Amino acid sequence: MLNIKNTPPHIGYYLAGFTDGEGSFNISFRPRPDYQIPWKVSACFNISQKDKVILALFKHHLKCGTMRARPDGVWYYEVNNLTAIVENVIPFFEQFGFLSAKKKRDFQTFKRIVSMIRSDDHLTIQGITEILKLRNEMNDGGNRKYLDEEILKACGESSETIRQILKQQE
């Protein structure tokens, strides 16, 4: 369990600043045909860098996550365990914060979606629709493996309903 008091302020603010420029809060959808709503909705915090020392600092002070090397020589640190995100990542960045309006906005949206996942809202069509809407506000839309339309269609929504949902999101 993370005890934020153990993180020296200069390290906490350094990591928050580094995240402000290089980190990412993401919500992903992965197909799971064995689920009632055929998608696994996951929250993830990640950051990549050629210098693994900085990423090891994140792992040490956040007390969670994994590090791995990509084939291109870049190191990748990620936290995708919901409990670790709720108990470690969110409190850490609530304590040390961000300076940029964009990262502040993305973090607030991320926290809202995490709360929805914890409340099992992601297990309903209405929840999925709201999560998709919120996710599109994060990371300037970002690159998505699965389009909103694809996700909603797999949930059994009709083409007309999907069209109406997507129109409301504009």
Buried (B, 14 or more C-beta within 10 A) or exposed (E): EBEBEEBEEEBBBBBBBBBBEEBBBBBBBEBEEEEEBBBEBBBBBBBBBEEBEBBEBBBEBBBBBEEEEEEEEBBBBBBBBBEBBBBBBBBBBEBBBBEEEEBBEBBBBBBEBBEBBBEEBBBBBEBBBBBBBBBBBBBEEEEBEBEBBBBBBBBEBEEEBBEEBBEEEE
